[in-house]
Amino acid sequence: MPAVEPAFHQQVHTLYSEHHGWLQGWLRKKLGNTFDAADLAQNTFLRLLTAPGPERLNEPRAYLTTIARHLLINHVRRRAIEQAYLDALAAMPEQVEPPPEVRLMLLETLVEIDRRLGTLPAQAKQAFLLAQLEGLGHAEIAAELGISVSTVKRHLAKAAMRCFFPE
């Protein structure tokens, strides 16, 4: 084990002891939920341990807040997708509802697609969703978004590449 690792682990330990309570409180205010706040606080320190970080932190709370904010955004986005999926399931007749393992697989797929589309410009993402979810054709999407058909085709190609062939 290199000599740098114990020093880094000691720095993380010190950060944890000095700032964990504060970070969990900050997250609890944002989420309104103690359990999720505790999970995200732990995940923040786990990220800190697994990512290469600066040698010395001048503003530890700002650094921790940045990590926690990214985790919080992902958490909120995942919950929104999960809720939309559950709402769609609730609208289905009981006989059509998929078994729990299939529901979990579908939810994970939706989250992954959302993650991949998240880096696209909003109009490209919207064009892709209109084509895939609403079944609109190129001309209909162009009219809906107020853009040309060739722009719709470019947006759809870019979105398809992002979804089907991730980096």
Salt bridges, closest charged atoms under 4 A:
GLU18 OE1 - HIS19 NE2 3.80
ASP36 OD2 - HIS75 NE2 3.53
ASP36 OD2 - ARG79 NH1 3.24
GLU97 OE2 - ARG103 NH1 2.81
GLU112 OE2 - ARG115 NH2 2.55
GLU112 OE2 - ARG116 NE 2.88
ASP114 OD2 - ARG77 NE 2.85
ASP114 OD1 - LYS125 NZ 3.37
GLU167 OE2 - ARG162 NE 3.72
